[in-house]
C-alpha cells in the first residue's frame, strides 16, 4: 500500500487499516522510528489521577490475592493473572 506525504507533513491512513484496527477520529498515536521505518502505535491517554487510582486498585487486588510483582507486557496479561486464568 502506498500513501503520500501531504502539506504540513500529513498522511491519510487507508480506510481498510482504520477499519481493521477499529480506529476513530481523535485517536492518538505514538510515532517512532524503528530500523529505518516509521512506526505508528495507537495509544490511550488518561489523566494522572485516573492512573493513580488504577495503581491503588491493582495493589489491593495483589494483596488480596497474594500475587507477586511480576512485570507484564500488556494489560490483558495483567488482568488474566489477577483473575487467576
PyMOL Python script that loads the backbone (N, CA, C, O; Angstrom):
from pymol import cmd

cmd.read_pdbstr("""\
ATOM      1  N   UNK A   1       0.840  -1.165   0.000  1.00  0.00           N
ATOM      2  CA  UNK A   1       0.000   0.000   0.000  1.00  0.00           C
ATOM      3  C   UNK A   1       0.896   1.241   0.000  1.00  0.00           C
ATOM      4  O   UNK A   1       1.813   1.341   0.814  1.00  0.00           O
ATOM      5  N   UNK A   2       0.643   2.154  -0.878  1.00  0.00           N
ATOM      6  CA  UNK A   2       1.443   3.371  -0.976  1.00  0.00           C
ATOM      7  C   UNK A   2       0.563   4.553  -0.600  1.00  0.00           C
ATOM      8  O   UNK A   2      -0.558   4.679  -1.093  1.00  0.00           O
ATOM      9  N   UNK A   3       1.068   5.420   0.273  1.00  0.00           N
ATOM     10  CA  UNK A   3       0.359   6.650   0.625  1.00  0.00           C
ATOM     11  C   UNK A   3       1.297   7.821   0.377  1.00  0.00           C
ATOM     12  O   UNK A   3       2.496   7.630   0.177  1.00  0.00           O
ATOM     13  N   UNK A   4       0.756   9.025   0.391  1.00  0.00           N
ATOM     14  CA  UNK A   4       1.518  10.212   0.038  1.00  0.00           C
ATOM     15  C   UNK A   4       1.628  11.169   1.220  1.00  0.00           C
ATOM     16  O   UNK A   4       0.662  11.396   1.947  1.00  0.00           O
ATOM     17  N   UNK A   5       2.826  11.723   1.394  1.00  0.00           N
ATOM     18  CA  UNK A   5       3.039  12.763   2.397  1.00  0.00           C
ATOM     19  C   UNK A   5       2.516  14.071   1.814  1.00  0.00           C
ATOM     20  O   UNK A   5       2.932  14.471   0.727  1.00  0.00           O
ATOM     21  N   UNK A   6       1.622  14.734   2.515  1.00  0.00           N
ATOM     22  CA  UNK A   6       0.987  15.950   2.008  1.00  0.00           C
ATOM     23  C   UNK A   6       1.516  17.188   2.726  1.00  0.00           C
ATOM     24  O   UNK A   6       2.423  17.107   3.554  1.00  0.00           O
ATOM     25  N   UNK A   7       0.934  18.324   2.393  1.00  0.00           N
ATOM     26  CA  UNK A   7       1.323  19.576   3.039  1.00  0.00           C
ATOM     27  C   UNK A   7       1.232  19.421   4.552  1.00  0.00           C
ATOM     28  O   UNK A   7       0.426  18.643   5.063  1.00  0.00           O
ATOM     29  N   UNK A   8       2.052  20.156   5.244  1.00  0.00           N
ATOM     30  CA  UNK A   8       2.097  20.130   6.714  1.00  0.00           C
ATOM     31  C   UNK A   8       2.435  18.740   7.243  1.00  0.00           C
ATOM     32  O   UNK A   8       2.061  18.402   8.366  1.00  0.00           O
ATOM     33  N   UNK A   9       3.134  17.935   6.453  1.00  0.00           N
ATOM     34  CA  UNK A   9       3.597  16.594   6.848  1.00  0.00           C
ATOM     35  C   UNK A   9       2.461  15.645   7.201  1.00  0.00           C
ATOM     36  O   UNK A   9       2.637  14.785   8.064  1.00  0.00           O
ATOM     37  N   UNK A  10       1.308  15.772   6.568  1.00  0.00           N
ATOM     38  CA  UNK A  10       0.162  14.925   6.867  1.00  0.00           C
ATOM     39  C   UNK A  10       0.100  13.723   5.936  1.00  0.00           C
ATOM     40  O   UNK A  10       0.492  13.790   4.771  1.00  0.00           O
ATOM     41  N   UNK A  11      -0.409  12.615   6.487  1.00  0.00           N
ATOM     42  CA  UNK A  11      -0.686  11.422   5.687  1.00  0.00           C
ATOM     43  C   UNK A  11      -2.111  10.979   5.987  1.00  0.00           C
ATOM     44  O   UNK A  11      -2.672  11.335   7.023  1.00  0.00           O
ATOM     45  N   UNK A  12      -2.690  10.211   5.089  1.00  0.00           N
ATOM     46  CA  UNK A  12      -4.016   9.641   5.308  1.00  0.00           C
ATOM     47  C   UNK A  12      -3.863   8.133   5.406  1.00  0.00           C
ATOM     48  O   UNK A  12      -3.293   7.494   4.522  1.00  0.00           O
ATOM     49  N   UNK A  13      -4.380   7.576   6.491  1.00  0.00           N
ATOM     50  CA  UNK A  13      -4.344   6.115   6.647  1.00  0.00           C
ATOM     51  C   UNK A  13      -5.423   5.499   5.774  1.00  0.00           C
ATOM     52  O   UNK A  13      -6.550   5.993   5.749  1.00  0.00           O
ATOM     53  N   UNK A  14      -5.103   4.436   5.061  1.00  0.00           N
ATOM     54  CA  UNK A  14      -6.111   3.772   4.235  1.00  0.00           C
ATOM     55  C   UNK A  14      -7.290   3.279   5.079  1.00  0.00           C
ATOM     56  O   UNK A  14      -7.117   2.830   6.212  1.00  0.00           O
ATOM     57  N   UNK A  15      -8.478   3.373   4.507  1.00  0.00           N
ATOM     58  CA  UNK A  15      -9.722   3.007   5.203  1.00  0.00           C
ATOM     59  C   UNK A  15      -9.673   1.590   5.752  1.00  0.00           C
ATOM     60  O   UNK A  15     -10.154   1.336   6.856  1.00  0.00           O
ATOM     61  N   UNK A  16      -9.091   0.654   4.983  1.00  0.00           N
ATOM     62  CA  UNK A  16      -9.063  -0.738   5.446  1.00  0.00           C
ATOM     63  C   UNK A  16      -8.226  -0.916   6.706  1.00  0.00           C
ATOM     64  O   UNK A  16      -8.534  -1.771   7.536  1.00  0.00           O
ATOM     65  N   UNK A  17      -7.162  -0.112   6.860  1.00  0.00           N
ATOM     66  CA  UNK A  17      -6.344  -0.168   8.083  1.00  0.00           C
ATOM     67  C   UNK A  17      -7.120   0.433   9.247  1.00  0.00           C
ATOM     68  O   UNK A  17      -7.126  -0.116  10.348  1.00  0.00           O
ATOM     69  N   UNK A  18      -7.774   1.565   8.998  1.00  0.00           N
ATOM     70  CA  UNK A  18      -8.581   2.212  10.037  1.00  0.00           C
ATOM     71  C   UNK A  18      -9.650   1.256  10.532  1.00  0.00           C
ATOM     72  O   UNK A  18      -9.869   1.133  11.737  1.00  0.00           O
ATOM     73  N   UNK A  19     -10.314   0.581   9.612  1.00  0.00           N
ATOM     74  CA  UNK A  19     -11.376  -0.358   9.976  1.00  0.00           C
ATOM     75  C   UNK A  19     -10.827  -1.573  10.724  1.00  0.00           C
ATOM     76  O   UNK A  19     -11.386  -1.993  11.737  1.00  0.00           O
ATOM     77  N   UNK A  20      -9.738  -2.126  10.221  1.00  0.00           N
ATOM     78  CA  UNK A  20      -9.153  -3.329  10.834  1.00  0.00           C
ATOM     79  C   UNK A  20      -8.702  -3.071  12.274  1.00  0.00           C
ATOM     80  O   UNK A  20      -8.813  -3.952  13.126  1.00  0.00           O
ATOM     81  N   UNK A  21      -8.195  -1.869  12.543  1.00  0.00           N
ATOM     82  CA  UNK A  21      -7.706  -1.534  13.885  1.00  0.00           C
ATOM     83  C   UNK A  21      -8.753  -0.822  14.740  1.00  0.00           C
ATOM     84  O   UNK A  21      -8.462  -0.392  15.856  1.00  0.00           O
ATOM     85  N   UNK A  22      -9.979  -0.699  14.208  1.00  0.00           N
ATOM     86  CA  UNK A  22     -11.061  -0.009  14.931  1.00  0.00           C
ATOM     87  C   UNK A  22     -10.667   1.390  15.374  1.00  0.00           C
ATOM     88  O   UNK A  22     -10.961   1.797  16.498  1.00  0.00           O
ATOM     89  N   UNK A  23     -10.005   2.121  14.498  1.00  0.00           N
ATOM     90  CA  UNK A  23      -9.578   3.476  14.816  1.00  0.00           C
ATOM     91  C   UNK A  23     -10.736   4.441  14.616  1.00  0.00           C
ATOM     92  O   UNK A  23     -11.623   4.209  13.795  1.00  0.00           O
ATOM     93  N   UNK A  24     -10.711   5.535  15.387  1.00  0.00           N
ATOM     94  CA  UNK A  24     -11.753   6.545  15.294  1.00  0.00           C
ATOM     95  C   UNK A  24     -11.121   7.927  15.248  1.00  0.00           C
ATOM     96  O   UNK A  24      -9.971   8.103  15.648  1.00  0.00           O
ATOM     97  N   UNK A  25     -11.869   8.898  14.765  1.00  0.00           N
ATOM     98  CA  UNK A  25     -11.404  10.279  14.737  1.00  0.00           C
ATOM     99  C   UNK A  25     -11.015  10.695  16.149  1.00  0.00           C
ATOM    100  O   UNK A  25     -11.765  10.467  17.098  1.00  0.00           O
ATOM    101  N   UNK A  26      -9.860  11.297  16.285  1.00  0.00           N
ATOM    102  CA  UNK A  26      -9.388  11.751  17.592  1.00  0.00           C
ATOM    103  C   UNK A  26      -8.457  10.777  18.290  1.00  0.00           C
ATOM    104  O   UNK A  26      -7.854  11.129  19.304  1.00  0.00           O
ATOM    105  N   UNK A  27      -8.321   9.539  17.766  1.00  0.00           N
ATOM    106  CA  UNK A  27      -7.396   8.581  18.371  1.00  0.00           C
ATOM    107  C   UNK A  27      -5.975   9.147  18.333  1.00  0.00           C
ATOM    108  O   UNK A  27      -5.618   9.890  17.419  1.00  0.00           O
ATOM    109  N   UNK A  28      -5.181   8.792  19.325  1.00  0.00           N
ATOM    110  CA  UNK A  28      -3.807   9.271  19.449  1.00  0.00           C
ATOM    111  C   UNK A  28      -2.842   8.139  19.080  1.00  0.00           C
ATOM    112  O   UNK A  28      -3.160   6.957  19.205  1.00  0.00           O
ATOM    113  N   UNK A  29      -1.637   8.549  18.615  1.00  0.00           N
ATOM    114  CA  UNK A  29      -0.618   7.584  18.211  1.00  0.00           C
ATOM    115  C   UNK A  29       0.739   7.978  18.755  1.00  0.00           C
ATOM    116  O   UNK A  29       1.069   9.161  18.838  1.00  0.00           O
ATOM    117  N   UNK A  30       1.522   6.980  19.124  1.00  0.00           N
ATOM    118  CA  UNK A  30       2.941   7.164  19.433  1.00  0.00           C
ATOM    119  C   UNK A  30       3.668   6.967  18.108  1.00  0.00           C
ATOM    120  O   UNK A  30       3.469   5.958  17.432  1.00  0.00           O
ATOM    121  N   UNK A  31       4.508   7.927  17.737  1.00  0.00           N
ATOM    122  CA  UNK A  31       5.252   7.844  16.485  1.00  0.00           C
ATOM    123  C   UNK A  31       6.722   7.638  16.817  1.00  0.00           C
ATOM    124  O   UNK A  31       7.286   8.362  17.637  1.00  0.00           O
ATOM    125  N   UNK A  32       7.343   6.645  16.177  1.00  0.00           N
ATOM    126  CA  UNK A  32       8.755   6.390  16.416  1.00  0.00           C
ATOM    127  C   UNK A  32       9.404   5.870  15.131  1.00  0.00           C
ATOM    128  O   UNK A  32       8.730   5.527  14.159  1.00  0.00           O
ATOM    129  N   UNK A  33      10.714   5.826  15.167  1.00  0.00           N
ATOM    130  CA  UNK A  33      11.470   5.255  14.050  1.00  0.00           C
ATOM    131  C   UNK A  33      12.064   3.953  14.543  1.00  0.00           C
ATOM    132  O   UNK A  33      12.716   3.915  15.586  1.00  0.00           O
ATOM    133  N   UNK A  34      11.838   2.884  13.791  1.00  0.00           N
ATOM    134  CA  UNK A  34      12.322   1.562  14.174  1.00  0.00           C
ATOM    135  C   UNK A  34      12.989   0.922  12.961  1.00  0.00           C
ATOM    136  O   UNK A  34      12.333   0.616  11.966  1.00  0.00           O
ATOM    137  N   UNK A  35      14.290   0.726  13.059  1.00  0.00           N
ATOM    138  CA  UNK A  35      15.061   0.131  11.958  1.00  0.00           C
ATOM    139  C   UNK A  35      14.833   0.863  10.635  1.00  0.00           C
ATOM    140  O   UNK A  35      14.688   0.235   9.586  1.00  0.00           O
ATOM    141  N   UNK A  36      14.803   2.193  10.695  1.00  0.00           N
ATOM    142  CA  UNK A  36      14.645   3.000   9.490  1.00  0.00           C
ATOM    143  C   UNK A  36      13.219   3.111   8.983  1.00  0.00           C
ATOM    144  O   UNK A  36      12.986   3.699   7.927  1.00  0.00           O
ATOM    145  N   UNK A  37      12.259   2.556   9.714  1.00  0.00           N
ATOM    146  CA  UNK A  37      10.843   2.631   9.324  1.00  0.00           C
ATOM    147  C   UNK A  37      10.077   3.491  10.325  1.00  0.00           C
ATOM    148  O   UNK A  37      10.464   3.604  11.488  1.00  0.00           O
ATOM    149  N   UNK A  38       8.991   4.090   9.859  1.00  0.00           N
ATOM    150  CA  UNK A  38       8.122   4.873  10.734  1.00  0.00           C
ATOM    151  C   UNK A  38       7.119   3.918  11.375  1.00  0.00           C
ATOM    152  O   UNK A  38       6.480   3.123  10.686  1.00  0.00           O
ATOM    153  N   UNK A  39       6.988   4.002  12.689  1.00  0.00           N
ATOM    154  CA  UNK A  39       6.051   3.139  13.405  1.00  0.00           C
ATOM    155  C   UNK A  39       4.980   4.023  14.052  1.00  0.00           C
ATOM    156  O   UNK A  39       5.305   4.960  14.781  1.00  0.00           O
ATOM    157  N   UNK A  40       3.719   3.728  13.789  1.00  0.00           N
ATOM    158  CA  UNK A  40       2.587   4.394  14.431  1.00  0.00           C
ATOM    159  C   UNK A  40       1.913   3.382  15.340  1.00  0.00           C
ATOM    160  O   UNK A  40       1.504   2.313  14.886  1.00  0.00           O
ATOM    161  N   UNK A  41       1.794   3.706  16.607  1.00  0.00           N
ATOM    162  CA  UNK A  41       1.169   2.783  17.550  1.00  0.00           C
ATOM    163  C   UNK A  41       0.034   3.498  18.271  1.00  0.00           C
ATOM    164  O   UNK A  41       0.273   4.503  18.941  1.00  0.00           O
ATOM    165  N   UNK A  42      -1.209   2.997  18.146  1.00  0.00           N
ATOM    166  CA  UNK A  42      -2.324   3.629  18.854  1.00  0.00           C
ATOM    167  C   UNK A  42      -2.086   3.615  20.364  1.00  0.00           C
ATOM    168  O   UNK A  42      -1.631   2.615  20.920  1.00  0.00           O
ATOM    169  N   UNK A  43      -2.396   4.724  21.013  1.00  0.00           N
ATOM    170  CA  UNK A  43      -2.222   4.823  22.464  1.00  0.00           C
ATOM    171  C   UNK A  43      -3.477   5.421  23.096  1.00  0.00           C
ATOM    172  O   UNK A  43      -4.256   6.104  22.432  1.00  0.00           O
ATOM    173  N   UNK A  44      -3.655   5.157  24.361  1.00  0.00           N
ATOM    174  CA  UNK A  44      -4.722   5.771  25.147  1.00  0.00           C
ATOM    175  C   UNK A  44      -4.060   6.681  26.170  1.00  0.00           C
ATOM    176  O   UNK A  44      -3.070   6.312  26.801  1.00  0.00           O
ATOM    177  N   UNK A  45      -4.612   7.855  26.321  1.00  0.00           N
ATOM    178  CA  UNK A  45      -4.054   8.830  27.253  1.00  0.00           C
ATOM    179  C   UNK A  45      -5.079   9.070  28.357  1.00  0.00           C
ATOM    180  O   UNK A  45      -6.242   9.370  28.089  1.00  0.00           O
ATOM    181  N   UNK A  46      -4.626   8.933  29.609  1.00  0.00           N
ATOM    182  CA  UNK A  46      -5.507   9.084  30.757  1.00  0.00           C
ATOM    183  C   UNK A  46      -4.916  10.114  31.725  1.00  0.00           C
ATOM    184  O   UNK A  46      -3.699  10.287  31.779  1.00  0.00           O
ATOM    185  N   UNK A  47      -5.767  10.792  32.482  1.00  0.00           N
ATOM    186  CA  UNK A  47      -5.270  11.719  33.498  1.00  0.00           C
ATOM    187  C   UNK A  47      -4.462  10.970  34.566  1.00  0.00           C
ATOM    188  O   UNK A  47      -4.740   9.808  34.861  1.00  0.00           O
ATOM    189  N   UNK A  48      -3.467  11.643  35.136  1.00  0.00           N
ATOM    190  CA  UNK A  48      -2.619  11.023  36.160  1.00  0.00           C
ATOM    191  C   UNK A  48      -3.442  10.518  37.340  1.00  0.00           C
ATOM    192  O   UNK A  48      -3.140   9.462  37.895  1.00  0.00           O
ATOM    193  N   UNK A  49      -4.473  11.255  37.728  1.00  0.00           N
ATOM    194  CA  UNK A  49      -5.306  10.850  38.863  1.00  0.00           C
ATOM    195  C   UNK A  49      -5.969   9.497  38.593  1.00  0.00           C
ATOM    196  O   UNK A  49      -6.048   8.655  39.488  1.00  0.00           O
ATOM    197  N   UNK A  50      -6.439   9.290  37.381  1.00  0.00           N
ATOM    198  CA  UNK A  50      -7.068   8.033  36.997  1.00  0.00           C
ATOM    199  C   UNK A  50      -6.064   6.882  37.086  1.00  0.00           C
ATOM    200  O   UNK A  50      -6.386   5.813  37.604  1.00  0.00           O
ATOM    201  N   UNK A  51      -4.854   7.103  36.582  1.00  0.00           N
ATOM    202  CA  UNK A  51      -3.801   6.081  36.629  1.00  0.00           C
ATOM    203  C   UNK A  51      -3.457   5.757  38.076  1.00  0.00           C
ATOM    204  O   UNK A  51      -3.275   4.591  38.424  1.00  0.00           O
ATOM    205  N   UNK A  52      -3.368   6.780  38.921  1.00  0.00           N
ATOM    206  CA  UNK A  52      -3.059   6.557  40.343  1.00  0.00           C
ATOM    207  C   UNK A  52      -4.116   5.670  40.993  1.00  0.00           C
ATOM    208  O   UNK A  52      -3.781   4.783  41.777  1.00  0.00           O
ATOM    209  N   UNK A  53      -5.384   5.900  40.674  1.00  0.00           N
ATOM    210  CA  UNK A  53      -6.462   5.077  41.242  1.00  0.00           C
ATOM    211  C   UNK A  53      -6.350   3.626  40.769  1.00  0.00           C
ATOM    212  O   UNK A  53      -6.571   2.697  41.545  1.00  0.00           O
ATOM    213  N   UNK A  54      -6.009   3.442  39.514  1.00  0.00           N
ATOM    214  CA  UNK A  54      -5.849   2.078  38.993  1.00  0.00           C
ATOM    215  C   UNK A  54      -4.689   1.372  39.687  1.00  0.00           C
ATOM    216  O   UNK A  54      -4.797   0.198  40.041  1.00  0.00           O
ATOM    217  N   UNK A  55      -3.583   2.081  39.881  1.00  0.00           N
ATOM    218  CA  UNK A  55      -2.424   1.501  40.572  1.00  0.00           C
ATOM    219  C   UNK A  55      -2.822   1.075  41.983  1.00  0.00           C
ATOM    220  O   UNK A  55      -2.445  -0.008  42.431  1.00  0.00           O
ATOM    221  N   UNK A  56      -3.582   1.920  42.690  1.00  0.00           N
ATOM    222  CA  UNK A  56      -4.039   1.572  44.040  1.00  0.00           C
ATOM    223  C   UNK A  56      -4.914   0.325  44.018  1.00  0.00           C
ATOM    224  O   UNK A  56      -4.760  -0.561  44.859  1.00  0.00           O
ATOM    225  N   UNK A  57      -5.839   0.257  43.051  1.00  0.00           N
ATOM    226  CA  UNK A  57      -6.714  -0.913  42.947  1.00  0.00           C
ATOM    227  C   UNK A  57      -5.922  -2.183  42.663  1.00  0.00           C
ATOM    228  O   UNK A  57      -6.214  -3.241  43.221  1.00  0.00           O
ATOM    229  N   UNK A  58      -4.934  -2.080  41.807  1.00  0.00           N
ATOM    230  CA  UNK A  58      -4.091  -3.243  41.492  1.00  0.00           C
ATOM    231  C   UNK A  58      -3.343  -3.704  42.736  1.00  0.00           C
ATOM    232  O   UNK A  58      -3.234  -4.903  42.994  1.00  0.00           O
ATOM    233  N   UNK A  59      -2.830  -2.750  43.505  1.00  0.00           N
ATOM    234  CA  UNK A  59      -2.106  -3.109  44.729  1.00  0.00           C
ATOM    235  C   UNK A  59      -3.024  -3.842  45.705  1.00  0.00           C
ATOM    236  O   UNK A  59      -2.618  -4.828  46.321  1.00  0.00           O
ATOM    237  N   UNK A  60      -4.254  -3.365  45.847  1.00  0.00           N
ATOM    238  CA  UNK A  60      -5.218  -4.023  46.740  1.00  0.00           C
ATOM    239  C   UNK A  60      -5.512  -5.435  46.235  1.00  0.00           C
ATOM    240  O   UNK A  60      -5.521  -6.384  47.020  1.00  0.00           O
ATOM    241  N   UNK A  61      -5.749  -5.580  44.936  1.00  0.00           N
ATOM    242  CA  UNK A  61      -6.021  -6.912  44.371  1.00  0.00           C
ATOM    243  C   UNK A  61      -4.841  -7.852  44.558  1.00  0.00           C
ATOM    244  O   UNK A  61      -5.026  -9.029  44.867  1.00  0.00           O
ATOM    245  N   UNK A  62      -3.638  -7.343  44.373  1.00  0.00           N
ATOM    246  CA  UNK A  62      -2.456  -8.191  44.558  1.00  0.00           C
ATOM    247  C   UNK A  62      -2.335  -8.648  46.005  1.00  0.00           C
ATOM    248  O   UNK A  62      -2.007  -9.805  46.269  1.00  0.00           O
ATOM    249  N   UNK A  63      -2.600  -7.737  46.948  1.00  0.00           N
ATOM    250  CA  UNK A  63      -2.519  -8.098  48.365  1.00  0.00           C
ATOM    251  C   UNK A  63      -3.596  -9.121  48.717  1.00  0.00           C
ATOM    252  O   UNK A  63      -3.332 -10.092  49.425  1.00  0.00           O
ATOM    253  N   UNK A  64      -4.813  -8.896  48.218  1.00  0.00           N
ATOM    254  CA  UNK A  64      -5.915  -9.810  48.498  1.00  0.00           C
ATOM    255  C   UNK A  64      -5.672 -11.196  47.903  1.00  0.00           C
ATOM    256  O   UNK A  64      -6.048 -12.208  48.495  1.00  0.00           O
ATOM    257  N   UNK A  65      -5.052 -11.234  46.745  1.00  0.00           N
ATOM    258  CA  UNK A  65      -4.838 -12.498  46.039  1.00  0.00           C
ATOM    259  C   UNK A  65      -3.417 -13.019  46.173  1.00  0.00           C
ATOM    260  O   UNK A  65      -3.066 -14.035  45.573  1.00  0.00           O
ATOM    261  N   UNK A  66      -2.598 -12.327  46.959  1.00  0.00           N
ATOM    262  CA  UNK A  66      -1.203 -12.704  47.193  1.00  0.00           C
ATOM    263  C   UNK A  66      -0.455 -12.927  45.882  1.00  0.00           C
ATOM    264  O   UNK A  66       0.246 -13.925  45.709  1.00  0.00           O
ATOM    265  N   UNK A  67      -0.620 -11.980  44.968  1.00  0.00           N
ATOM    266  CA  UNK A  67       0.044 -12.055  43.668  1.00  0.00           C
ATOM    267  C   UNK A  67       1.349 -11.278  43.752  1.00  0.00           C
ATOM    268  O   UNK A  67       1.390 -10.174  44.296  1.00  0.00           O
ATOM    269  N   UNK A  68       2.415 -11.860  43.211  1.00  0.00           N
ATOM    270  CA  UNK A  68       3.713 -11.201  43.204  1.00  0.00           C
ATOM    271  C   UNK A  68       3.741 -10.005  42.266  1.00  0.00           C
ATOM    272  O   UNK A  68       2.765  -9.717  41.573  1.00  0.00           O
ATOM    273  N   UNK A  69       4.852  -9.329  42.255  1.00  0.00           N
ATOM    274  CA  UNK A  69       5.003  -8.137  41.431  1.00  0.00           C
ATOM    275  C   UNK A  69       5.729  -8.463  40.135  1.00  0.00           C
ATOM    276  O   UNK A  69       6.799  -7.921  39.861  1.00  0.00           O
ATOM    277  N   UNK A  70       5.145  -9.347  39.342  1.00  0.00           N
ATOM    278  CA  UNK A  70       5.707  -9.681  38.047  1.00  0.00           C
ATOM    279  C   UNK A  70       5.516  -8.514  37.088  1.00  0.00           C
ATOM    280  O   UNK A  70       4.630  -7.679  37.267  1.00  0.00           O
ATOM    281  N   UNK A  71       6.361  -8.476  36.074  1.00  0.00           N
ATOM    282  CA  UNK A  71       6.191  -7.479  35.027  1.00  0.00           C
ATOM    283  C   UNK A  71       5.291  -8.066  33.958  1.00  0.00           C
ATOM    284  O   UNK A  71       5.351  -9.261  33.670  1.00  0.00           O
ATOM    285  N   UNK A  72       4.456  -7.220  33.372  1.00  0.00           N
ATOM    286  CA  UNK A  72       3.534  -7.662  32.334  1.00  0.00           C
ATOM    287  C   UNK A  72       3.804  -6.882  31.063  1.00  0.00           C
ATOM    288  O   UNK A  72       4.114  -5.691  31.108  1.00  0.00           O
ATOM    289  N   UNK A  73       3.684  -7.563  29.922  1.00  0.00           N
ATOM    290  CA  UNK A  73       3.893  -6.921  28.627  1.00  0.00           C
ATOM    291  C   UNK A  73       2.690  -6.103  28.196  1.00  0.00           C
ATOM    292  O   UNK A  73       2.811  -5.177  27.394  1.00  0.00           O
ATOM    293  N   UNK A  74       1.517  -6.454  28.740  1.00  0.00           N
ATOM    294  CA  UNK A  74       0.314  -5.725  28.361  1.00  0.00           C
ATOM    295  C   UNK A  74      -0.751  -5.881  29.439  1.00  0.00           C
ATOM    296  O   UNK A  74      -0.625  -6.712  30.338  1.00  0.00           O
ATOM    297  N   UNK A  75      -1.794  -5.076  29.336  1.00  0.00           N
ATOM    298  CA  UNK A  75      -2.865  -5.061  30.326  1.00  0.00           C
ATOM    299  C   UNK A  75      -3.626  -6.383  30.340  1.00  0.00           C
ATOM    300  O   UNK A  75      -4.045  -6.846  31.401  1.00  0.00           O
ATOM    301  N   UNK A  76      -3.806  -6.992  29.168  1.00  0.00           N
ATOM    302  CA  UNK A  76      -4.533  -8.261  29.107  1.00  0.00           C
ATOM    303  C   UNK A  76      -3.865  -9.333  29.957  1.00  0.00           C
ATOM    304  O   UNK A  76      -4.547 -10.084  30.654  1.00  0.00           O
ATOM    305  N   UNK A  77      -2.522  -9.414  29.906  1.00  0.00           N
ATOM    306  CA  UNK A  77      -1.801 -10.403  30.718  1.00  0.00           C
ATOM    307  C   UNK A  77      -1.981 -10.116  32.203  1.00  0.00           C
ATOM    308  O   UNK A  77      -2.146 -11.038  33.001  1.00  0.00           O
ATOM    309  N   UNK A  78      -1.949  -8.836  32.574  1.00  0.00           N
ATOM    310  CA  UNK A  78      -2.154  -8.460  33.978  1.00  0.00           C
ATOM    311  C   UNK A  78      -3.535  -8.889  34.440  1.00  0.00           C
ATOM    312  O   UNK A  78      -3.676  -9.476  35.512  1.00  0.00           O
ATOM    313  N   UNK A  79      -4.554  -8.603  33.645  1.00  0.00           N
ATOM    314  CA  UNK A  79      -5.927  -8.936  34.023  1.00  0.00           C
ATOM    315  C   UNK A  79      -6.098 -10.446  34.138  1.00  0.00           C
ATOM    316  O   UNK A  79      -6.749 -10.925  35.067  1.00  0.00           O
ATOM    317  N   UNK A  80      -5.523 -11.201  33.205  1.00  0.00           N
ATOM    318  CA  UNK A  80      -5.598 -12.663  33.284  1.00  0.00           C
ATOM    319  C   UNK A  80      -4.984 -13.178  34.584  1.00  0.00           C
ATOM    320  O   UNK A  80      -5.533 -14.069  35.234  1.00  0.00           O
ATOM    321  N   UNK A  81      -3.830 -12.601  34.955  1.00  0.00           N
ATOM    322  CA  UNK A  81      -3.171 -13.024  36.195  1.00  0.00           C
ATOM    323  C   UNK A  81      -4.029 -12.677  37.404  1.00  0.00           C
ATOM    324  O   UNK A  81      -4.170 -13.481  38.325  1.00  0.00           O
ATOM    325  N   UNK A  82      -4.600 -11.479  37.396  1.00  0.00           N
ATOM    326  CA  UNK A  82      -5.443 -11.069  38.529  1.00  0.00           C
ATOM    327  C   UNK A  82      -6.682 -11.944  38.658  1.00  0.00           C
ATOM    328  O   UNK A  82      -7.165 -12.196  39.761  1.00  0.00           O
ATOM    329  N   UNK A  83      -7.191 -12.404  37.519  1.00  0.00           N
ATOM    330  CA  UNK A  83      -8.375 -13.266  37.546  1.00  0.00           C
ATOM    331  C   UNK A  83      -8.008 -14.726  37.773  1.00  0.00           C
ATOM    332  O   UNK A  83      -8.888 -15.567  37.953  1.00  0.00           O
ATOM    333  N   UNK A  84      -6.703 -15.034  37.764  1.00  0.00           N
ATOM    334  CA  UNK A  84      -6.269 -16.387  38.019  1.00  0.00           C
ATOM    335  C   UNK A  84      -6.414 -17.321  36.831  1.00  0.00           C
ATOM    336  O   UNK A  84      -6.550 -18.533  36.999  1.00  0.00           O
ATOM    337  N   UNK A  85      -6.385 -16.753  35.623  1.00  0.00           N
ATOM    338  CA  UNK A  85      -6.515 -17.581  34.412  1.00  0.00           C
ATOM    339  C   UNK A  85      -5.199 -17.763  33.741  1.00  0.00           C
ATOM    340  O   UNK A  85      -5.119 -18.430  32.710  1.00  0.00           O
TER     341      UNK A  85
END
""", "prot")
cmd.dss("prot")
cmd.show_as("cartoon", "prot")
cmd.util.cbc("prot")
cmd.orient("prot")
